[in-house]
Amino acid sequence: MKTSAKTALALLASVLLPATAMAAAGQAEPWQIGLQDAASPVSEYIHWFHNMLLVIITVITLFVLALLIHVMVKFNAKANPVPSKTTHHAGLEVAWTVIPVLILVIIAIPSFRLLYLQRDIPQADMTLKVIGNPGWNWTYEYPDLGVDESGAAKVSFTASLLPEDKAKAENKPYLLATDVPVVVPVNKTVKLIVTSDPAGIIHAWTIQSFGMKIDAIPGRLNEDWFKATKEGVYYGQCSELCGKDHAFMPIEVHVVSDADFKAWSEKVQTASAQEARDFLFAMLKAKGQLASN
């Protein structure tokens, strides 16, 4: 089969298959349409709201198209040589005012519920501090794992872009993978405290599968949250145009079981973040939860 024919068939399949069949958990895939798989309550609500809006706008579009076709067929000069001189119709004017208002109300109610769900931060099971750095990387602190006399978190590390050769060697997506990943337990509410280095600029910490995005602003502490409901690896990127290396500021989050998180947290308190990373990956590979190189 010729390449052009294969490309046409792939494009046709991407249109005909449901969006959920094309989506991937944790990262985008070639030919993907639709949203990445939801892995949090907020993301699940976003998916539902998106699908509801898609139905509404499709119905409206088809209705307007039907009206246009009806007008072109019935009221052209040939079919209707003597046009009506009606200038007002009270019932029609009320209808095209009231019906759009009702549609907006139907959209507004779940929209406000979603906004409340996103911004009403529940009682947290753990706290993660995220700092955007001028060097286009992220620093993570785990204050729940202990603080020193000055109040600084004992567990703190900086995650940078994993070089392309290492990403290929580890079978990881280049420009999404980091040299040291964030690790959180599954089904636990994680409260994020997000800021940017005072000497830096605005960044944004985003994980699409969690349905969250929060700006990291110098001199300001922003709060957000997520509750990952599925174990796995989830990727994100800085979502603000933050400068020359904006495209090289990825986010990698590993959602693991409580037991694995406890083992990792004990290791990272006594060893380097890189050693704790290798320790975690070895555990996950032994369980078949992480692909071997």
C-alpha positions as CSV (number, residue, x, y, z in Angstrom):
1,M,0.0,0.0,0.0
2,K,1.3,3.4,-0.9
3,T,2.3,5.8,1.9
4,S,-0.4,8.4,0.9
5,A,-3.0,5.7,1.1
6,K,-1.8,4.6,4.5
7,T,-1.9,8.2,5.7
8,A,-5.4,8.7,4.3
9,L,-6.6,5.5,6.1
10,A,-5.0,6.6,9.4
11,L,-6.7,10.0,9.1
12,L,-10.1,8.4,8.4
13,A,-9.7,6.1,11.4
14,S,-8.9,9.0,13.6
15,V,-12.1,10.7,12.6
16,L,-14.3,7.6,12.8
17,L,-13.0,6.1,16.0
18,P,-14.3,7.5,19.3
19,A,-12.1,10.1,21.0
20,T,-11.7,7.9,24.0
21,A,-10.2,5.1,21.9
22,M,-7.6,7.5,20.6
23,A,-6.7,9.1,24.0
24,A,-3.7,8.0,26.1
25,A,-3.1,8.2,29.8
26,G,-0.3,10.4,30.9
27,Q,0.8,11.8,27.5
28,A,-0.3,12.6,24.0
29,E,0.0,10.0,21.3
30,P,0.5,10.3,17.5
31,W,-2.9,10.7,15.7
32,Q,-4.6,11.3,19.0
33,I,-7.9,13.2,19.0
34,G,-9.8,14.2,22.1
35,L,-8.5,14.7,25.6
36,Q,-5.9,12.6,27.4
37,D,-7.5,9.9,29.7
38,A,-8.8,11.4,32.9
39,A,-6.9,10.4,36.1
40,S,-8.5,12.6,38.7
41,P,-12.1,13.7,39.8
42,V,-11.5,17.1,38.3
43,S,-10.4,15.7,35.0
44,E,-13.3,13.3,34.8
45,Y,-15.7,16.3,35.3
46,I,-13.9,18.2,32.6
47,H,-14.4,15.3,30.2
48,W,-18.1,15.1,31.0
49,F,-18.5,18.8,30.6
50,H,-16.6,18.8,27.3
51,N,-18.7,16.0,25.9
52,M,-22.0,17.7,27.0
53,L,-20.9,21.0,25.3
54,L,-20.0,19.0,22.2
55,V,-23.5,17.7,22.0
56,I,-25.1,21.1,22.5
57,I,-23.0,22.9,19.9
58,T,-23.5,20.1,17.4
59,V,-27.3,20.3,17.8
60,I,-27.2,24.1,17.5
61,T,-25.0,23.9,14.4
62,L,-27.3,21.4,12.7
63,F,-30.4,23.4,13.6
64,V,-28.9,26.6,12.1
65,L,-27.8,24.7,9.0
66,A,-31.3,23.3,8.5
67,L,-32.8,26.8,8.8
68,L,-30.3,28.2,6.2
69,I,-31.2,25.4,3.8
70,H,-34.9,25.9,4.4
71,V,-34.6,29.7,3.7
72,M,-32.5,29.2,0.6
73,V,-35.0,26.6,-0.8
74,K,-38.3,28.2,0.1
75,F,-37.6,31.9,0.0
76,N,-35.4,32.4,-3.1
77,A,-36.6,34.7,-5.9
78,K,-37.7,31.8,-8.1
79,A,-39.7,29.9,-5.5
80,N,-41.1,33.0,-3.7
81,P,-41.4,35.9,-6.2
82,V,-43.6,37.9,-3.9
83,P,-41.7,38.2,-0.6
84,S,-43.5,38.7,2.7
85,K,-43.4,42.2,4.2
86,T,-43.6,41.0,7.8
87,T,-41.2,43.0,10.0
88,H,-42.1,41.7,13.5
89,H,-43.2,38.5,15.0
90,A,-43.6,38.6,18.8
91,G,-43.6,34.9,19.3
92,L,-40.5,34.4,17.2
93,E,-38.6,37.2,18.9
94,V,-39.5,35.9,22.3
95,A,-38.3,32.4,21.3
96,W,-35.0,33.4,19.9
97,T,-34.3,35.4,23.1
98,V,-35.5,32.9,25.7
99,I,-34.2,29.7,24.2
100,P,-30.5,31.0,24.0
101,V,-30.8,32.2,27.6
102,L,-32.0,28.8,28.7
103,I,-29.1,27.1,26.9
104,L,-26.7,29.4,28.6
105,V,-28.2,28.6,32.0
106,I,-27.9,24.9,31.2
107,I,-24.2,25.4,30.4
108,A,-23.6,27.7,33.4
109,I,-24.8,25.4,36.2
110,P,-22.2,22.6,35.6
111,S,-19.6,25.2,34.7
112,F,-19.9,26.8,38.1
113,R,-19.8,23.4,39.7
114,L,-16.6,22.6,37.9
115,L,-15.0,25.9,38.9
116,Y,-16.0,25.2,42.5
117,L,-14.5,21.7,42.4
118,Q,-11.3,23.0,41.0
119,R,-10.8,25.9,43.4
120,D,-12.3,24.5,46.7
121,I,-9.2,22.7,47.9
122,P,-10.1,19.7,50.1
123,Q,-8.3,18.4,53.2
124,A,-4.9,17.3,52.0
125,D,-3.2,14.0,52.6
126,M,0.1,15.5,51.7
127,T,1.7,18.8,50.5
128,L,4.0,19.3,47.6
129,K,5.8,22.6,47.0
130,V,6.7,23.5,43.4
131,I,9.1,26.2,42.5
132,G,9.8,27.4,38.9
133,N,13.4,28.3,38.4
134,P,15.1,30.8,36.1
135,G,17.1,27.9,34.6
136,W,13.9,26.5,33.1
137,N,13.5,23.6,35.5
138,W,11.4,22.8,38.6
139,T,12.3,22.4,42.3
140,Y,10.1,20.1,44.4
141,E,9.9,20.1,48.2
142,Y,8.1,17.5,50.4
143,P,7.6,19.3,53.7
144,D,5.6,16.4,55.1
145,L,8.8,14.3,55.1
146,G,10.4,16.6,57.6
147,V,11.9,20.1,57.9
148,D,15.2,21.3,59.3
149,E,15.7,23.9,62.0
150,S,15.2,26.8,59.5
151,G,11.9,25.4,58.3
152,A,13.2,24.2,55.0
153,A,12.0,20.8,53.7
154,K,14.6,18.0,54.2
155,V,13.5,16.3,50.9
156,S,14.1,18.7,48.1
157,F,15.3,18.2,44.5
158,T,15.4,19.9,41.1
159,A,14.0,18.1,38.1
160,S,15.4,19.0,34.6
161,L,14.8,17.9,31.1
162,L,16.1,14.3,30.5
163,P,18.6,14.5,27.6
164,E,17.5,13.0,24.3
165,D,20.0,10.1,24.3
166,K,19.0,9.1,27.9
167,A,15.3,9.4,27.1
168,K,15.7,7.1,24.1
169,A,17.8,4.6,26.2
170,E,15.1,4.6,28.9
171,N,12.3,4.4,26.4
172,K,10.8,7.7,27.6
173,P,9.3,10.6,25.6
174,Y,11.9,13.2,24.9
175,L,10.8,16.8,26.0
176,L,8.4,15.3,28.5
177,A,10.6,13.1,30.7
178,T,12.8,14.5,33.5
179,D,16.0,13.3,35.1
180,V,14.2,13.0,38.5
181,P,10.4,12.4,38.7
182,V,7.9,13.6,41.2
183,V,6.4,10.7,43.2
184,V,3.0,10.8,44.8
185,P,0.7,8.0,46.2
186,V,-2.5,7.0,44.4
187,N,-5.9,8.1,45.7
188,K,-4.4,10.7,48.0
189,T,-5.3,14.4,47.9
190,V,-2.1,16.3,47.1
191,K,-2.1,20.0,47.9
192,L,0.2,22.0,45.7
193,I,1.9,25.2,46.8
194,V,3.3,26.8,43.7
195,T,5.6,29.7,43.2
196,S,8.5,30.9,41.1
197,D,12.0,32.0,42.1
198,P,12.0,35.7,43.0
199,A,14.7,36.3,40.4
200,G,12.7,34.4,37.8
201,I,9.6,34.8,35.7
202,I,6.0,33.4,35.5
203,H,5.7,29.7,34.8
204,A,2.8,27.3,35.0
205,W,2.7,23.8,36.4
206,T,0.3,21.6,34.4
207,I,-0.7,18.0,34.2
208,Q,-3.5,17.5,31.6
209,S,-4.6,14.1,32.9
210,F,-5.2,15.6,36.3
211,G,-7.2,18.5,34.8
212,M,-5.2,21.2,36.6
213,K,-3.0,24.1,35.8
214,I,-1.6,26.8,38.2
215,D,0.7,29.7,37.6
216,A,4.0,29.9,39.3
217,I,4.5,33.7,40.0
218,P,7.6,35.2,41.6
219,G,6.9,36.4,45.2
220,R,3.5,34.8,45.3
221,L,2.2,31.5,46.6
222,N,-0.6,29.9,44.6
223,E,-2.5,26.8,45.7
224,D,-4.0,23.9,43.7
225,W,-4.7,20.2,44.2
226,F,-5.1,16.9,42.5
227,K,-6.1,13.4,43.5
228,A,-4.7,10.8,41.1
229,T,-7.0,7.8,40.9
230,K,-4.8,5.6,38.6
231,E,-1.3,4.4,39.1
232,G,1.0,5.3,36.2
233,V,3.3,7.9,34.7
234,Y,1.9,11.3,33.9
235,Y,3.6,14.1,31.9
236,G,3.1,17.8,31.6
237,Q,5.0,20.9,30.6
238,C,5.2,24.6,31.6
239,S,2.2,26.2,30.0
240,E,3.3,29.8,30.1
241,L,5.5,31.4,27.5
242,C,8.4,31.8,29.9
243,G,11.4,32.4,27.6
244,K,13.9,30.8,25.3
245,D,13.8,27.3,27.0
246,H,10.0,27.2,27.5
247,A,9.8,24.1,25.4
248,F,12.4,22.3,27.6
249,M,10.7,22.5,31.0
250,P,8.8,19.2,31.4
251,I,7.0,17.7,34.3
252,E,7.0,14.0,35.1
253,V,4.8,12.5,37.9
254,H,4.8,8.9,39.0
255,V,1.6,7.8,40.8
256,V,2.4,4.7,42.8
257,S,0.8,2.6,45.5
258,D,1.0,3.6,49.2
259,A,3.6,0.9,49.9
260,D,5.8,2.0,47.0
261,F,5.5,5.6,48.0
262,K,6.5,4.8,51.6
263,A,9.5,2.8,50.3
264,W,10.5,5.7,48.0
265,S,10.0,8.4,50.7
266,E,12.2,6.4,53.1
267,K,14.9,6.0,50.5
268,V,14.9,9.7,49.4
269,Q,15.4,10.8,53.0
270,T,18.7,8.8,53.3
271,A,20.0,9.0,49.7
272,S,20.0,11.3,46.8
273,A,17.0,12.0,44.6
274,Q,18.8,10.1,41.7
275,E,19.4,7.1,43.9
276,A,15.8,7.1,45.1
277,R,14.7,7.4,41.4
278,D,16.7,4.3,40.5
279,F,15.4,2.5,43.6
280,L,11.7,3.3,42.6
281,F,12.2,2.3,39.0
282,A,13.7,-1.0,40.0
283,M,10.7,-1.8,42.2
284,L,8.2,-0.9,39.5
285,K,10.1,-2.9,36.9
286,A,10.1,-5.9,39.2
287,K,6.4,-5.6,39.5
288,G,5.9,-5.2,35.7
289,Q,4.6,-1.7,36.2
290,L,7.4,0.0,34.3
291,A,8.8,-1.0,30.9
292,S,12.3,-2.3,30.9
293,N,15.0,-0.5,28.8
